[in-house]
């Protein structure tokens, strides 16, 4: 079923077909989804792309509390990580690489502002009340 795109963040039909098997279905015996899974994902992608708060989701998406509920549930059950790993593997395979990366690069650089000519930031030490009292 073709769905027209309302927002740039909406999944195309091809993109949806690619990830649909990885997007969880309602649990067996549980309450069925009141909204289509694709619409839930589109709502999540809209929020990420636009940087808006959950309550600021446009009204043509499912209710924001519903979208947030599934976003959080899928994050906690590892569905997002599984989707990420699957897509990363496809991208790497297309680039002629192994699906799993074999190297890791960690870049950790710490620069103190005083070393680069920046202003030293800090507060002047305060004297305690006892020390600041002038004795005759």
LUMFIPA-623498 format. One record per atom (N, C-alpha, C, O): atom name; residue in one letter; x, y, z. Coordinates in nm, 2 decimals. Example, Ala and Ser with C-alpha at 12.3 -4.5 7.8 and 13.67 -1.06 7.14 Angstrom:
<recs>
["N", "a", [1.32, -0.57, 0.78]];
["CA", "a", [1.23, -0.45, 0.78]];
["C", "a", [1.32, -0.33, 0.78]];
["O", "a", [1.42, -0.33, 0.85]];
["N", "s", [1.28, -0.22, 0.71]];
["CA", "s", [1.37, -0.11, 0.71]];
["C", "s", [1.29, 0.00, 0.79]];
["O", "s", [1.34, 0.11, 0.80]];
</recs>
This chain:
<recs>
["N", "x", [0.08, -0.12, 0.00]];
["CA", "x", [0.00, 0.00, 0.00]];
["C", "x", [0.09, 0.12, 0.00]];
["O", "x", [0.17, 0.14, 0.09]];
["N", "x", [0.08, 0.20, -0.10]];
["CA", "x", [0.16, 0.33, -0.11]];
["C", "x", [0.10, 0.43, -0.02]];
["O", "x", [-0.02, 0.46, -0.01]];
["N", "x", [0.19, 0.50, 0.05]];
["CA", "x", [0.16, 0.61, 0.14]];
["C", "x", [0.22, 0.73, 0.09]];
["O", "x", [0.34, 0.73, 0.06]];
["N", "x", [0.15, 0.84, 0.08]];
["CA", "x", [0.21, 0.97, 0.04]];
["C", "x", [0.29, 1.03, 0.15]];
["O", "x", [0.25, 1.02, 0.27]];
["N", "x", [0.40, 1.09, 0.11]];
["CA", "x", [0.48, 1.16, 0.21]];
["C", "x", [0.43, 1.29, 0.25]];
["O", "x", [0.39, 1.37, 0.16]];
["N", "x", [0.41, 1.31, 0.38]];
["CA", "x", [0.36, 1.45, 0.42]];
["C", "x", [0.48, 1.53, 0.47]];
["O", "x", [0.48, 1.65, 0.45]];
["N", "x", [0.59, 1.46, 0.52]];
["CA", "x", [0.70, 1.53, 0.58]];
["C", "x", [0.83, 1.47, 0.52]];
["O", "x", [0.83, 1.36, 0.48]];
["N", "x", [0.93, 1.55, 0.51]];
["CA", "x", [1.06, 1.50, 0.45]];
["C", "x", [1.11, 1.38, 0.53]];
["O", "x", [1.18, 1.29, 0.48]];
["N", "x", [1.08, 1.37, 0.66]];
["CA", "x", [1.13, 1.26, 0.75]];
["C", "x", [1.05, 1.13, 0.73]];
["O", "x", [1.09, 1.03, 0.78]];
["N", "x", [0.93, 1.14, 0.66]];
["CA", "x", [0.85, 1.02, 0.64]];
["C", "x", [0.93, 0.91, 0.56]];
["O", "x", [1.00, 0.95, 0.47]];
["N", "x", [0.91, 0.78, 0.59]];
["CA", "x", [0.97, 0.68, 0.52]];
["C", "x", [0.91, 0.66, 0.38]];
["O", "x", [0.79, 0.67, 0.36]];
["N", "x", [0.99, 0.64, 0.28]];
["CA", "x", [0.94, 0.60, 0.15]];
["C", "x", [0.89, 0.46, 0.16]];
["O", "x", [0.92, 0.38, 0.25]];
["N", "x", [0.81, 0.41, 0.06]];
["CA", "x", [0.77, 0.28, 0.05]];
["C", "x", [0.89, 0.18, 0.05]];
["O", "x", [0.88, 0.08, 0.12]];
["N", "x", [0.99, 0.21, -0.02]];
["CA", "x", [1.11, 0.12, -0.03]];
["C", "x", [1.18, 0.11, 0.11]];
["O", "x", [1.21, 0.01, 0.16]];
["N", "x", [1.19, 0.23, 0.18]];
["CA", "x", [1.25, 0.23, 0.31]];
["C", "x", [1.17, 0.15, 0.41]];
["O", "x", [1.22, 0.07, 0.49]];
["N", "x", [1.04, 0.16, 0.40]];
["CA", "x", [0.95, 0.09, 0.49]];
["C", "x", [0.96, -0.06, 0.47]];
["O", "x", [0.97, -0.14, 0.57]];
["N", "x", [0.96, -0.10, 0.34]];
["CA", "x", [0.98, -0.25, 0.31]];
["C", "x", [1.11, -0.30, 0.37]];
["O", "x", [1.11, -0.42, 0.41]];
["N", "x", [1.21, -0.22, 0.37]];
["CA", "x", [1.34, -0.26, 0.42]];
["C", "x", [1.34, -0.28, 0.57]];
["O", "x", [1.40, -0.38, 0.62]];
["N", "x", [1.27, -0.20, 0.65]];
["CA", "x", [1.28, -0.21, 0.79]];
["C", "x", [1.15, -0.28, 0.85]];
["O", "x", [1.15, -0.31, 0.97]];
["N", "x", [1.05, -0.29, 0.78]];
["CA", "x", [0.92, -0.34, 0.83]];
["C", "x", [0.94, -0.47, 0.91]];
["O", "x", [0.88, -0.49, 1.02]];
["N", "x", [1.02, -0.57, 0.86]];
["CA", "x", [1.03, -0.70, 0.94]];
["C", "x", [1.10, -0.68, 1.07]];
["O", "x", [1.08, -0.76, 1.16]];
["N", "x", [1.17, -0.57, 1.09]];
["CA", "x", [1.24, -0.54, 1.22]];
["C", "x", [1.16, -0.46, 1.32]];
["O", "x", [1.20, -0.45, 1.43]];
["N", "x", [1.05, -0.40, 1.27]];
["CA", "x", [0.97, -0.32, 1.36]];
["C", "x", [0.88, -0.41, 1.43]];
["O", "x", [0.80, -0.48, 1.37]];
["N", "x", [0.88, -0.41, 1.57]];
["CA", "x", [0.80, -0.51, 1.64]];
["C", "x", [0.65, -0.50, 1.61]];
["O", "x", [0.60, -0.39, 1.60]];
["N", "x", [0.59, -0.62, 1.61]];
["CA", "x", [0.45, -0.63, 1.61]];
["C", "x", [0.39, -0.62, 1.75]];
["O", "x", [0.47, -0.64, 1.85]];
["N", "x", [0.27, -0.60, 1.77]];
["CA", "x", [0.21, -0.61, 1.90]];
["C", "x", [0.23, -0.75, 1.96]];
["O", "x", [0.24, -0.85, 1.88]];
["N", "x", [0.25, -0.76, 2.09]];
["CA", "x", [0.28, -0.89, 2.15]];
["C", "x", [0.16, -0.98, 2.14]];
["O", "x", [0.05, -0.94, 2.15]];
["N", "x", [0.19, -1.11, 2.13]];
["CA", "x", [0.09, -1.21, 2.12]];
["C", "x", [0.00, -1.21, 2.25]];
["O", "x", [0.06, -1.21, 2.36]];
["N", "x", [-0.13, -1.20, 2.23]];
["CA", "x", [-0.21, -1.19, 2.35]];
["C", "x", [-0.23, -1.05, 2.41]];
["O", "x", [-0.31, -1.03, 2.49]];
["N", "x", [-0.15, -0.96, 2.36]];
["CA", "x", [-0.15, -0.82, 2.41]];
["C", "x", [-0.25, -0.74, 2.32]];
["O", "x", [-0.32, -0.79, 2.23]];
["N", "x", [-0.26, -0.61, 2.36]];
["CA", "x", [-0.35, -0.53, 2.29]];
["C", "x", [-0.30, -0.50, 2.15]];
["O", "x", [-0.18, -0.46, 2.14]];
["N", "x", [-0.38, -0.51, 2.05]];
["CA", "x", [-0.32, -0.48, 1.91]];
["C", "x", [-0.29, -0.33, 1.90]];
["O", "x", [-0.35, -0.25, 1.97]];
["N", "x", [-0.21, -0.29, 1.81]];
["CA", "x", [-0.18, -0.15, 1.78]];
["C", "x", [-0.30, -0.08, 1.73]];
["O", "x", [-0.37, -0.13, 1.65]];
["N", "x", [-0.33, 0.03, 1.79]];
["CA", "x", [-0.44, 0.12, 1.74]];
["C", "x", [-0.39, 0.20, 1.62]];
["O", "x", [-0.48, 0.25, 1.55]];
["N", "x", [-0.26, 0.21, 1.60]];
["CA", "x", [-0.20, 0.29, 1.49]];
["C", "x", [-0.11, 0.20, 1.41]];
["O", "x", [-0.06, 0.10, 1.46]];
["N", "x", [-0.10, 0.23, 1.29]];
["CA", "x", [0.00, 0.15, 1.20]];
["C", "x", [0.14, 0.17, 1.25]];
["O", "x", [0.18, 0.28, 1.29]];
["N", "x", [0.22, 0.07, 1.25]];
["CA", "x", [0.36, 0.07, 1.29]];
["C", "x", [0.43, 0.18, 1.21]];
["O", "x", [0.52, 0.25, 1.26]];
["N", "x", [0.40, 0.19, 1.08]];
["CA", "x", [0.47, 0.28, 1.00]];
["C", "x", [0.45, 0.42, 1.04]];
["O", "x", [0.54, 0.51, 1.04]];
["N", "x", [0.33, 0.45, 1.08]];
["CA", "x", [0.30, 0.59, 1.13]];
["C", "x", [0.37, 0.62, 1.26]];
["O", "x", [0.41, 0.73, 1.29]];
["N", "x", [0.38, 0.52, 1.35]];
["CA", "x", [0.45, 0.54, 1.47]];
["C", "x", [0.60, 0.57, 1.44]];
["O", "x", [0.66, 0.66, 1.50]];
["N", "x", [0.66, 0.49, 1.35]];
["CA", "x", [0.80, 0.52, 1.31]];
["C", "x", [0.81, 0.66, 1.25]];
["O", "x", [0.91, 0.73, 1.27]];
["N", "x", [0.72, 0.69, 1.16]];
["CA", "x", [0.72, 0.83, 1.10]];
["C", "x", [0.72, 0.94, 1.20]];
["O", "x", [0.79, 1.04, 1.19]];
["N", "x", [0.64, 0.92, 1.30]];
["CA", "x", [0.63, 1.02, 1.41]];
["C", "x", [0.76, 1.03, 1.49]];
["O", "x", [0.81, 1.14, 1.52]];
["N", "x", [0.83, 0.91, 1.51]];
["CA", "x", [0.96, 0.91, 1.58]];
["C", "x", [1.06, 0.98, 1.49]];
["O", "x", [1.14, 1.06, 1.54]];
["N", "x", [1.06, 0.95, 1.36]];
["CA", "x", [1.16, 1.01, 1.27]];
["C", "x", [1.14, 1.16, 1.26]];
["O", "x", [1.24, 1.24, 1.25]];
["N", "x", [1.01, 1.20, 1.26]];
["CA", "x", [0.98, 1.35, 1.25]];
["C", "x", [1.05, 1.42, 1.37]];
["O", "x", [1.11, 1.52, 1.36]];
["N", "x", [1.03, 1.36, 1.49]];
["CA", "x", [1.08, 1.42, 1.61]];
["C", "x", [1.23, 1.43, 1.61]];
["O", "x", [1.29, 1.54, 1.65]];
["N", "x", [1.30, 1.33, 1.56]];
["CA", "x", [1.44, 1.33, 1.56]];
["C", "x", [1.49, 1.43, 1.46]];
["O", "x", [1.58, 1.51, 1.49]];
["N", "x", [1.43, 1.44, 1.34]];
["CA", "x", [1.47, 1.53, 1.23]];
["C", "x", [1.44, 1.67, 1.27]];
["O", "x", [1.53, 1.76, 1.25]];
["N", "x", [1.33, 1.70, 1.33]];
["CA", "x", [1.29, 1.84, 1.36]];
["C", "x", [1.34, 1.89, 1.49]];
["O", "x", [1.34, 2.01, 1.52]];
["N", "x", [1.38, 1.79, 1.58]];
["CA", "x", [1.43, 1.83, 1.71]];
["C", "x", [1.32, 1.89, 1.80]];
["O", "x", [1.35, 1.97, 1.90]];
["N", "x", [1.20, 1.85, 1.78]];
["CA", "x", [1.09, 1.91, 1.86]];
["C", "x", [1.06, 1.82, 1.98]];
["O", "x", [1.12, 1.71, 1.99]];
["N", "x", [0.99, 1.87, 2.08]];
["CA", "x", [0.95, 1.79, 2.19]];
["C", "x", [0.84, 1.69, 2.15]];
["O", "x", [0.78, 1.71, 2.05]];
["N", "x", [0.82, 1.59, 2.23]];
["CA", "x", [0.72, 1.49, 2.20]];
["C", "x", [0.58, 1.56, 2.19]];
["O", "x", [0.51, 1.53, 2.09]];
["N", "x", [0.54, 1.65, 2.28]];
["CA", "x", [0.40, 1.71, 2.26]];
["C", "x", [0.39, 1.79, 2.14]];
["O", "x", [0.28, 1.83, 2.10]];
["N", "x", [0.50, 1.83, 2.08]];
["CA", "x", [0.49, 1.92, 1.96]];
["C", "x", [0.48, 1.84, 1.83]];
["O", "x", [0.48, 1.90, 1.72]];
["N", "x", [0.46, 1.71, 1.84]];
["CA", "x", [0.44, 1.63, 1.71]];
["C", "x", [0.31, 1.68, 1.65]];
["O", "x", [0.21, 1.70, 1.72]];
["N", "x", [0.31, 1.70, 1.52]];
["CA", "x", [0.19, 1.74, 1.45]];
["C", "x", [0.07, 1.64, 1.47]];
["O", "x", [0.09, 1.52, 1.50]];
["N", "x", [-0.05, 1.69, 1.47]];
["CA", "x", [-0.17, 1.62, 1.50]];
["C", "x", [-0.20, 1.51, 1.40]];
["O", "x", [-0.28, 1.42, 1.43]];
["N", "x", [-0.14, 1.51, 1.28]];
["CA", "x", [-0.17, 1.40, 1.18]];
["C", "x", [-0.08, 1.28, 1.21]];
["O", "x", [-0.10, 1.18, 1.13]];
["N", "x", [0.00, 1.28, 1.31]];
["CA", "x", [0.07, 1.16, 1.36]];
["C", "x", [-0.02, 1.10, 1.47]];
["O", "x", [-0.11, 1.16, 1.51]];
["N", "x", [0.00, 0.97, 1.51]];
["CA", "x", [-0.07, 0.92, 1.62]];
["C", "x", [-0.04, 1.01, 1.74]];
["O", "x", [0.05, 1.09, 1.74]];
["N", "x", [-0.12, 1.00, 1.85]];
["CA", "x", [-0.10, 1.09, 1.97]];
["C", "x", [0.04, 1.07, 2.02]];
["O", "x", [0.10, 0.97, 2.02]];
["N", "x", [0.10, 1.19, 2.06]];
["CA", "x", [0.24, 1.19, 2.10]];
["C", "x", [0.27, 1.09, 2.21]];
["O", "x", [0.38, 1.03, 2.21]];
["N", "x", [0.18, 1.07, 2.30]];
["CA", "x", [0.21, 0.98, 2.41]];
["C", "x", [0.22, 0.84, 2.36]];
["O", "x", [0.29, 0.76, 2.41]];
["N", "x", [0.14, 0.80, 2.26]];
["CA", "x", [0.15, 0.67, 2.20]];
["C", "x", [0.28, 0.65, 2.12]];
["O", "x", [0.35, 0.55, 2.14]];
["N", "x", [0.32, 0.75, 2.05]];
["CA", "x", [0.45, 0.75, 1.97]];
["C", "x", [0.56, 0.73, 2.07]];
["O", "x", [0.65, 0.65, 2.05]];
["N", "x", [0.56, 0.81, 2.18]];
["CA", "x", [0.67, 0.81, 2.28]];
["C", "x", [0.67, 0.67, 2.35]];
["O", "x", [0.78, 0.61, 2.37]];
["N", "x", [0.55, 0.62, 2.38]];
["CA", "x", [0.54, 0.49, 2.45]];
["C", "x", [0.61, 0.38, 2.37]];
["O", "x", [0.69, 0.31, 2.42]];
["N", "x", [0.59, 0.37, 2.24]];
["CA", "x", [0.65, 0.27, 2.16]];
["C", "x", [0.80, 0.30, 2.13]];
["O", "x", [0.88, 0.21, 2.12]];
["N", "x", [0.83, 0.43, 2.12]];
["CA", "x", [0.98, 0.46, 2.10]];
["C", "x", [1.05, 0.41, 2.22]];
["O", "x", [1.16, 0.34, 2.21]];
["N", "x", [1.00, 0.44, 2.34]];
["CA", "x", [1.07, 0.39, 2.47]];
["C", "x", [1.07, 0.24, 2.48]];
["O", "x", [1.17, 0.18, 2.52]];
["N", "x", [0.96, 0.18, 2.45]];
["CA", "x", [0.95, 0.03, 2.46]];
["C", "x", [1.04, -0.04, 2.37]];
["O", "x", [1.11, -0.13, 2.40]];
["N", "x", [1.05, 0.01, 2.24]];
["CA", "x", [1.14, -0.05, 2.15]];
["C", "x", [1.29, -0.02, 2.18]];
["O", "x", [1.38, -0.10, 2.15]];
["N", "x", [1.32, 0.09, 2.25]];
["CA", "x", [1.45, 0.12, 2.29]];
["C", "x", [1.49, 0.03, 2.40]];
["O", "x", [1.60, -0.03, 2.40]];
["N", "x", [1.40, 0.01, 2.50]];
["CA", "x", [1.43, -0.08, 2.61]];
["C", "x", [1.44, -0.23, 2.57]];
["O", "x", [1.52, -0.30, 2.63]];
["N", "x", [1.36, -0.27, 2.48]];
["CA", "x", [1.37, -0.41, 2.44]];
["C", "x", [1.47, -0.44, 2.34]];
["O", "x", [1.49, -0.56, 2.30]];
["N", "x", [1.55, -0.34, 2.29]];
["CA", "x", [1.66, -0.37, 2.20]];
["C", "x", [1.62, -0.36, 2.05]];
["O", "x", [1.71, -0.39, 1.97]];
["N", "x", [1.50, -0.33, 2.02]];
["CA", "x", [1.45, -0.33, 1.88]];
["C", "x", [1.53, -0.22, 1.80]];
["O", "x", [1.57, -0.25, 1.69]];
["N", "x", [1.55, -0.10, 1.86]];
["CA", "x", [1.62, 0.00, 1.79]];
["C", "x", [1.76, -0.04, 1.76]];
["O", "x", [1.82, -0.02, 1.65]];
["N", "x", [1.83, -0.10, 1.86]];
["CA", "x", [1.97, -0.15, 1.84]];
["C", "x", [1.97, -0.26, 1.73]];
["O", "x", [2.07, -0.26, 1.65]];
["N", "x", [1.88, -0.35, 1.73]];
["CA", "x", [1.87, -0.45, 1.63]];
["C", "x", [1.85, -0.39, 1.49]];
["O", "x", [1.92, -0.43, 1.39]];
["N", "x", [1.77, -0.29, 1.48]];
["CA", "x", [1.74, -0.22, 1.35]];
["C", "x", [1.87, -0.15, 1.31]];
["O", "x", [1.91, -0.16, 1.19]];
["N", "x", [1.94, -0.08, 1.40]];
["CA", "x", [2.06, -0.01, 1.37]];
["C", "x", [2.17, -0.11, 1.32]];
["O", "x", [2.23, -0.09, 1.22]];
["N", "x", [2.18, -0.22, 1.39]];
["CA", "x", [2.29, -0.32, 1.35]];
["C", "x", [2.26, -0.38, 1.21]];
["O", "x", [2.35, -0.39, 1.13]];
["N", "x", [2.13, -0.40, 1.18]];
["CA", "x", [2.09, -0.46, 1.05]];
["C", "x", [2.12, -0.36, 0.94]];
["O", "x", [2.18, -0.39, 0.84]];
["N", "x", [2.08, -0.23, 0.96]];
["CA", "x", [2.11, -0.13, 0.86]];
["C", "x", [2.26, -0.10, 0.84]];
["O", "x", [2.31, -0.09, 0.73]];
["N", "x", [2.33, -0.10, 0.95]];
["CA", "x", [2.48, -0.08, 0.94]];
["C", "x", [2.54, -0.19, 0.86]];
["O", "x", [2.63, -0.17, 0.78]];
["N", "x", [2.50, -0.31, 0.89]];
["CA", "x", [2.55, -0.43, 0.81]];
["C", "x", [2.52, -0.42, 0.66]];
["O", "x", [2.61, -0.45, 0.58]];
["N", "x", [2.40, -0.37, 0.63]];
["CA", "x", [2.37, -0.35, 0.49]];
["C", "x", [2.46, -0.25, 0.42]];
["O", "x", [2.51, -0.26, 0.31]];
["N", "x", [2.48, -0.14, 0.49]];
["CA", "x", [2.56, -0.03, 0.44]];
["C", "x", [2.70, -0.07, 0.42]];
["O", "x", [2.77, -0.05, 0.32]];
["N", "x", [2.76, -0.15, 0.52]];
["CA", "x", [2.89, -0.19, 0.51]];
["C", "x", [2.91, -0.30, 0.40]];
["O", "x", [3.01, -0.29, 0.33]];
["N", "x", [2.81, -0.38, 0.38]];
["CA", "x", [2.82, -0.49, 0.28]];
["C", "x", [2.82, -0.42, 0.14]];
["O", "x", [2.89, -0.46, 0.05]];
["N", "x", [2.73, -0.32, 0.12]];
["CA", "x", [2.73, -0.24, 0.00]];
["C", "x", [2.86, -0.18, -0.03]];
["O", "x", [2.90, -0.16, -0.15]];
["N", "x", [2.93, -0.14, 0.07]];
["CA", "x", [3.06, -0.07, 0.05]];
["C", "x", [3.17, -0.17, 0.04]];
["O", "x", [3.29, -0.13, 0.03]];
["N", "x", [3.14, -0.30, 0.03]];
["CA", "x", [3.24, -0.40, 0.02]];
["C", "x", [3.32, -0.44, 0.14]];
["O", "x", [3.43, -0.49, 0.14]];
["N", "x", [3.26, -0.41, 0.26]];
["CA", "x", [3.32, -0.44, 0.38]];
["C", "x", [3.25, -0.55, 0.46]];
["O", "x", [3.14, -0.59, 0.42]];
["N", "x", [3.31, -0.60, 0.56]];
["CA", "x", [3.25, -0.70, 0.65]];
["C", "x", [3.13, -0.63, 0.72]];
["O", "x", [3.13, -0.51, 0.74]];
["N", "x", [3.03, -0.71, 0.75]];
["CA", "x", [2.91, -0.65, 0.81]];
["C", "x", [2.94, -0.59, 0.95]];
["O", "x", [2.89, -0.48, 0.99]];
["N", "x", [3.03, -0.66, 1.02]];
["CA", "x", [3.07, -0.61, 1.15]];
["C", "x", [3.20, -0.53, 1.14]];
["O", "x", [3.30, -0.58, 1.08]];
["N", "x", [3.21, -0.42, 1.20]];
["CA", "x", [3.34, -0.34, 1.21]];
["C", "x", [3.44, -0.42, 1.28]];
["O", "x", [3.41, -0.49, 1.38]];
["N", "x", [3.57, -0.41, 1.24]];
["CA", "x", [3.67, -0.49, 1.31]];
["C", "x", [3.77, -0.40, 1.38]];
["O", "x", [3.86, -0.45, 1.45]];
["N", "x", [3.75, -0.27, 1.37]];
["CA", "x", [3.84, -0.18, 1.44]];
["C", "x", [3.75, -0.07, 1.51]];
["O", "x", [3.64, -0.04, 1.47]];
["N", "x", [3.81, -0.01, 1.62]];
["CA", "x", [3.74, 0.09, 1.69]];
["C", "x", [3.83, 0.20, 1.71]];
["O", "x", [3.95, 0.18, 1.75]];
["N", "x", [3.79, 0.32, 1.69]];
["CA", "x", [3.87, 0.44, 1.71]];
["C", "x", [3.80, 0.53, 1.82]];
["O", "x", [3.68, 0.56, 1.81]];
["N", "x", [3.87, 0.56, 1.92]];
["CA", "x", [3.82, 0.64, 2.03]];
["C", "x", [3.91, 0.77, 2.03]];
["O", "x", [4.03, 0.76, 2.04]];
["N", "x", [3.85, 0.88, 2.01]];
["CA", "x", [3.92, 1.01, 2.01]];
["C", "x", [3.88, 1.08, 2.14]];
["O", "x", [3.77, 1.13, 2.15]];
["N", "x", [3.98, 1.10, 2.23]];
["CA", "x", [3.95, 1.17, 2.35]];
["C", "x", [4.06, 1.28, 2.37]];
["O", "x", [4.17, 1.25, 2.39]];
["N", "x", [4.01, 1.40, 2.35]];
["CA", "x", [4.11, 1.51, 2.37]];
["C", "x", [4.06, 1.61, 2.47]];
["O", "x", [3.94, 1.65, 2.47]];
["N", "x", [4.14, 1.64, 2.56]];
["CA", "x", [4.11, 1.74, 2.66]];
["C", "x", [4.19, 1.86, 2.65]];
["O", "x", [4.32, 1.85, 2.66]];
["N", "x", [4.13, 1.97, 2.64]];
["CA", "x", [4.21, 2.10, 2.62]];
["C", "x", [4.16, 2.19, 2.73]];
["O", "x", [4.05, 2.22, 2.75]];
["N", "x", [4.26, 2.24, 2.81]];
["CA", "x", [4.23, 2.33, 2.92]];
["C", "x", [4.23, 2.47, 2.85]];
["O", "x", [4.31, 2.50, 2.77]];
["N", "x", [4.13, 2.56, 2.89]];
["CA", "x", [4.12, 2.69, 2.83]];
["C", "x", [4.24, 2.77, 2.85]];
["O", "x", [4.27, 2.85, 2.76]];
["N", "x", [4.31, 2.76, 2.96]];
["CA", "x", [4.43, 2.84, 2.98]];
["C", "x", [4.55, 2.80, 2.89]];
["O", "x", [4.63, 2.89, 2.86]];
["N", "x", [4.55, 2.68, 2.83]];
["CA", "x", [4.66, 2.64, 2.74]];
["C", "x", [4.64, 2.70, 2.60]];
["O", "x", [4.74, 2.71, 2.53]];
["N", "x", [4.52, 2.74, 2.56]];
["CA", "x", [4.49, 2.79, 2.43]];
["C", "x", [4.47, 2.94, 2.43]];
["O", "x", [4.43, 2.99, 2.33]];
["N", "x", [4.51, 3.00, 2.53]];
["CA", "x", [4.50, 3.15, 2.54]];
["C", "x", [4.36, 3.20, 2.57]];
["O", "x", [4.34, 3.32, 2.57]];
["N", "x", [4.28, 3.11, 2.61]];
["CA", "x", [4.14, 3.16, 2.65]];
["C", "x", [4.15, 3.22, 2.79]];
["O", "x", [4.25, 3.20, 2.87]];
["N", "x", [4.04, 3.28, 2.83]];
["CA", "x", [4.03, 3.34, 2.96]];
["C", "x", [4.02, 3.23, 3.06]];
["O", "x", [3.96, 3.13, 3.04]];
["N", "x", [4.09, 3.25, 3.17]];
["CA", "x", [4.08, 3.16, 3.28]];
["C", "x", [3.94, 3.18, 3.35]];
["O", "x", [3.91, 3.29, 3.38]];
["N", "x", [3.88, 3.07, 3.37]];
["CA", "x", [3.74, 3.08, 3.43]];
["C", "x", [3.75, 3.03, 3.57]];
["O", "x", [3.81, 2.92, 3.60]];
["N", "x", [3.69, 3.10, 3.66]];
["CA", "x", [3.68, 3.05, 3.79]];
["C", "x", [3.62, 3.16, 3.88]];
["O", "x", [3.59, 3.27, 3.84]];
["N", "x", [3.61, 3.13, 4.01]];
["CA", "x", [3.55, 3.22, 4.10]];
["C", "x", [3.66, 3.26, 4.20]];
["O", "x", [3.75, 3.18, 4.23]];
["N", "x", [3.66, 3.39, 4.24]];
["CA", "x", [3.75, 3.44, 4.34]];
["C", "x", [3.72, 3.37, 4.47]];
["O", "x", [3.60, 3.35, 4.51]];
["N", "x", [3.82, 3.32, 4.54]];
["CA", "x", [3.80, 3.26, 4.67]];
["C", "x", [3.74, 3.36, 4.77]];
["O", "x", [3.78, 3.47, 4.78]];
["N", "x", [3.64, 3.31, 4.84]];
["CA", "x", [3.58, 3.40, 4.94]];
["C", "x", [3.63, 3.36, 5.08]];
["O", "x", [3.67, 3.25, 5.11]];
["N", "x", [3.64, 3.47, 5.16]];
["CA", "x", [3.68, 3.44, 5.30]];
["C", "x", [3.56, 3.41, 5.38]];
["O", "x", [3.45, 3.45, 5.35]];
["N", "x", [3.58, 3.33, 5.48]];
["CA", "x", [3.47, 3.30, 5.57]];
["C", "x", [3.43, 3.42, 5.65]];
["O", "x", [3.51, 3.52, 5.66]];
["N", "x", [3.31, 3.43, 5.70]];
["CA", "x", [3.27, 3.54, 5.78]];
["C", "x", [3.36, 3.57, 5.89]];
["O", "x", [3.39, 3.69, 5.93]];
["N", "x", [3.41, 3.47, 5.95]];
["CA", "x", [3.50, 3.49, 6.07]];
["C", "x", [3.63, 3.56, 6.02]];
["O", "x", [3.68, 3.64, 6.10]];
["N", "x", [3.68, 3.53, 5.91]];
["CA", "x", [3.80, 3.59, 5.86]];
["C", "x", [3.78, 3.73, 5.81]];
["O", "x", [3.87, 3.81, 5.81]];
["N", "x", [3.66, 3.76, 5.77]];
["CA", "x", [3.64, 3.89, 5.71]];
["C", "x", [3.60, 4.00, 5.81]];
["O", "x", [3.59, 4.12, 5.78]];
["N", "x", [3.58, 3.95, 5.94]];
["CA", "x", [3.55, 4.05, 6.04]];
["C", "x", [3.68, 4.13, 6.08]];
["O", "x", [3.78, 4.07, 6.10]];
["N", "x", [3.67, 4.26, 6.08]];
["CA", "x", [3.78, 4.34, 6.12]];
["C", "x", [3.78, 4.35, 6.27]];
["O", "x", [3.69, 4.40, 6.33]];
["N", "x", [3.89, 4.31, 6.32]];
["CA", "x", [3.91, 4.31, 6.47]];
["C", "x", [3.98, 4.44, 6.51]];
["O", "x", [4.07, 4.49, 6.44]];
["N", "x", [3.94, 4.50, 6.62]];
["CA", "x", [4.01, 4.63, 6.66]];
["C", "x", [4.15, 4.60, 6.71]];
["O", "x", [4.22, 4.70, 6.75]];
</recs>
